């Protein structure tokens, strides 16, 4: 079965600084990869996705992620964070073909310092 | 479009009580699913449906029932609530062709005492 690891439970970044959130997956083939964001008290919003092709994908709100097959990683990046980026971020994988939904990581809580 | 709607937003139950969490979507999505979110656990799939009349179990189905009589609605039933079911529940939907591009509802926070 596939699994997703987000090694950082909490990350604190100063406003205006760059951000990288880590995500590693375990699966025999190339899965479909996603990043979701959850603001406090809200549902999840899809930031970006990778199915195939270009390994650097652009998403909403200025986020991007890079798929690295050799490292089984799909790290999320943003060059300059804003206070409104403070939220919980979830990496998720789906293995295609089956109907068994998404497997989520446990999330990374992003704190923005003024 | 209202997207994915969930009711109620908050609910407190006593152990042994039953209730139904409602989920509806107006995007004509074939695929719908229920997740629970617990602190430090991420989201875990409870049940899913690929279309009206078809449901299947996810990772943590015990204690929950679902049915899908229409494309729009996918209710989640707790037959006999237990404290271990205290959680935030999210419903999600998507088109079958892009099954994993799921749209999430705002969630229902359930407390079982």
Interface residues (C-beta under 8 A of the other chain):
Chain A: X4 X9 X32 X34 X36 X42 X43 X44 X45 X46 X49 X90 X92 X94 X96 X99 X100 X101 X102 X103 X104 X105 X106 X107
Chain B: X4 X31 X33 X35 X40 X41 X42 X43 X44 X45 X48 X50 X56 X58 X90 X92 X99 X100 X101 X102 X103 X104 X105 X106 X107
